Each structure stands twice: as structure tokens, then as C-alpha cells.
């Protein structure tokens, strides 16, 4: 919470311009392309992160598909996750977000500008609506972010089981599934400190339709889950070994 307040304070001068510009981008008849809107938001997020004393490094950006119409499936560690993704992904991204967070100031404007979707997690009919809408838009060339844990893990770099239903849109759209491993993304907003923090984003090799064709959604969920957890474990272990060797 301290860092959120600090970020707001450090960007007070720019906030009115951002709100005005992104608010206009969120209008239905806005003429900016999805790529132009994404680049504006990415620059804003990069500034917020930099002024907030957080360093985000990304690997595997070459694994992000060249063609639009894919879904990123990252583990979910906290509020900082989407900042890490927007600041490192070069392609336009929409996100499926819980309805409770959709009304927050600036979040609301960014969601509109990125044509993102909010979902009532307690309403089965609304979940079906979101699955169908994501499917339709991915087929049309939009890219989405879906957090398959359903809600944030509170076990730092250990991830929760993935919900198989979150992969139904990808299967129905027949699109590339891109696993994304987020490491220490919980720290900027969960650690009660303003010291410099370091967050890692690892874009992993996509799983293409021909690879998951015939698999159950539960099998796809486990495949993606295990790949992400393995990537997290590998990088966390390497950092620990580096720290030991430095003594």
C-alpha cells in the first residue's frame, strides 16, 4: 500500500493528462488503433513503474506470437501483474478482470481503452458470456490476458491450481496459448517498504492448437501450470545459488 501511495504522489502532475487521454481512447468511436492505445498505456505504465522504484525485466519476448489472436496465461501474484505485462509486451492486450476491481480510478479508464472485460465470478451465466466474447474477439485478432488461477496466489512464487474453464476460450478459438511466469510480482505492493524491487516476466514458448488438439481443458490447464511453476522454480533456484556463490 505504501508504494501505491508513493506512485500516485510521484505521478500527480501527469495523472490528469493520462486520465483525459486514456478516457478519450476508451470511447467507442475513438480513432486510435489498438496498437497506438497500447503503446500510450505502455509508456505510462513504464513511467509509473520507474518512478515507483521497481525494475521489471522480461525474457522470452520473442515467444510472443507475431500475429495477433493469442491469449497470455500468467500466474497471478497481485495488483502489479498487469503493470508488468503492459510494460513488457509489445502487442495490444485486453484482460479479463474481476468486476469488483473494474471501477477503480484509472483502472476503469485503462480497461475501456484496452477493450477489456469485467466478469462476475459468482455468476455462471456471466462466466459463459465472457468465454464466448473472448472466443469471438480472439478469432477476430484480439489478444487477451487470462489469469487461470482465478484469483491471486498468496504463497509468493508458488502458484495455485489452474481452473480448467479458463482455457475454454483458447480451445474454442483455436489460438496460441502463451504461458507467462511472473516472479516476485507480489513484492512491490505486498511488501511494506519503498526499497527498490525487482520483478521478472518470462514469456514461454506458446502451445499451439495442433499441440493441444484432442486434450481435455483440465489436461491443458495442468500442462500450462506445470510449465510455469517449473520456470519459476528454475529461476528462483538460480538466484538463490547466485546469492550463495557471492559469499
N, C-alpha and C positions, 0 to 999 in steps of 0.2 A: 504493500500500500504506500509506503514511503516513496518508492521510486515512481509510482504513478503520479503522485502529487508533485514530485520533483520534475517529471517530464512535462506535466501541464504548466508548471511555473516557467520552465525553460523555453517553452514554445508559445507563451501567451501572445507575443507580438504577431506571430504568424497565424494563430488559430482562427481569427475572424476571416482572413483571406481563404484559408483552407476550407472552412465551413461554407463560405459563399460559393467558391468554385466547385467543390465537390457536390454541394447542394444542387447547383445548376446541372452538373453531369448526371445527377440522379433523375432528372426529368425525362419523361417518356420520349419527348421529341428532341432530346439533346443530340447534336450532330457530331460529337466526338466519336471516334471509333473505339471499340473495346480496348485496342492496344494503346491508344492515346490516354484513355482514362486510367488504364493500369499503370502506365509509365508515370503519370502525375502522382497517383497514390503511392507508388513505389518510392518515388523521390521524397515525398512527405514522410513516409514511414522510415526511410533511411535516416532522415534528419532527426526524427523523434528518437530513434534508437541511439544514434551517435550522441545526441545531447543528453540522453538518459544514461550514459556511461555503460553501454552494453556493446559488445563486439559480436557480430554474427558472422560465422564462416560457413561456406557451403562447399560440398564436394558432390561430384556426380551430376552437375548441371547439364552435362552432355547427354544424360539419360532422359531429360525432359523431351518428349516427342516433338519433332519438327512441325508436324501437322496438328492443328487444333482438334479437339474432340477426345479428350482423355480425362481421367479422374485421378487426382492425387489422394492416396490413403495414408496419412501420417498418424503416428501415435499422438495422444492428446495429453499434454502436461499442464496446460494452463492458459491464461489470457494472452500470454506473449506469443503463443504458437502462430497465430495468423500474421503477426508483425514479422516474425522470422520468415514465413513463407512469401509474403508480399515483397519483402526486401530482397529476396534471392531468386525468385522465379521470374524469368523474362517473359512469360506468356500470361495473358489475361486469365484471372481466376475469379470464379464465383464460389461461394461457400454455402453449405447448409449449416445453419446455426440454430440453437435453441431459441424459442420465442421470447423467453424471459430476458435475453440479452439484446434483442433486436431494437429496443427503444432507447438504448443509451446514446447520449450525445456523441457525435462524430461517428460512432459505430453505425447508427441509423443512416447517416448520410453516405458512408462508405458502402454499406450494404445495397443502398439504392443505386449508387454509381456503378457498382460491380454486378448489378442484376442478381444479387444473391437471394437466398430463400430462407425464411424462418419456419421452424416446424414445432408444432405442439407435440412433445414426446409422449404425452399421456393419451393422445387421440389416435387410434389405429387408422381411422379414415384419413386423417391429415398425413400420416406416415405414407399411406398408399398414394395420396396426391403428390407428395414430394418425390417419391420414387418414379412416378410416371412423368412428372415435369422435368426432373433431372435427365431421365432417359430421352425425352423428346429433345431437350436442348443440347445434350451431348451429341446426339445424332446430327444435329444442325451445326455442330462445330464449336460448341462452347466447352470450356474446361471447368471442372468443379473440384472442390476440396471437400472430402467427407471424412469425418473422424470416426473410424469403425468401432472404437471402444464405447461410443455412445455418450460418455461423459469423461471428464478428466481423471487420470490416474493420480492418486495421492501418494504413490510409492516411488517418487522421484523417477529414476530411469528404468524401473520395472513396469512393464505395460500390462494392462488388463486383457482379458479375453476379448476377441473381436466378435461383434454381433454379425451373424451371417446375413441378416436382412439388409445391412448397409451396402452389400455388394450386388444387390439385385439390379440396381440401375445400370451398373457396369456390364453385367451379363446381358440384360435386355438390350442395351445399346451396342453391345459387341465392341467395346472400346478398350484401349490400353489401360491397364491398371498400374499405376506408378507408386510403389511403396516408398514412404519417406520416413527416415529415422530422425527424430528430434531428440537431442541430448542437452540436458541442463536448461531446457526452455522454461522449467518451473522456477528457476532461481531468480530472475530479475524481479518478479512480482511477489514471490513467496518468501524470499529471504529478507529479513528486516534490516537492510543495510543499503548504503548507496555506493559501496565499493564497486570497482569495475567487474562486470560479469561477462562470461563467455558462453555463447550458445552455438551449437553445431546443428547444421541441417545437412543430411545425407540423402540425396536423391538416388534411388537404387534402380537397377535395370527393370524396365517395365515387364509386366506379364501380359502377353498379347492374347487375343481371342483364341488363336489356334493352340495356345498352350493350356488354356483353362476350359476349352470346349469339352463338354461332357462331364465336367466336375460339378459337384453339388456346391451351393453357395457356402455351406459350412466348411467344405474342404478348401475352397478358395480363401476363406477367412483365416483358416489355420495356416495355410501356406504363407500368406502375406504377414500374418502375425509373427510367425517363427523367423522369417527373413529379417523383419525389423528388429526383433529382440536380439537376434544373432549379431546384427550390425551394431546395435547399441552396446552389447556386451564386449564385442571386439574392440571398439573404440575406447570405452571406459577402462577396460583392462590395459590397453596400450598406454593410456595416460597414467594409470597407476604405476606401471612398470617404469615409465619415463621418470616419474617423481622419485621412485626408489633408487634408480640408477644415478640420479643427480646428486645424491648424498655422498 
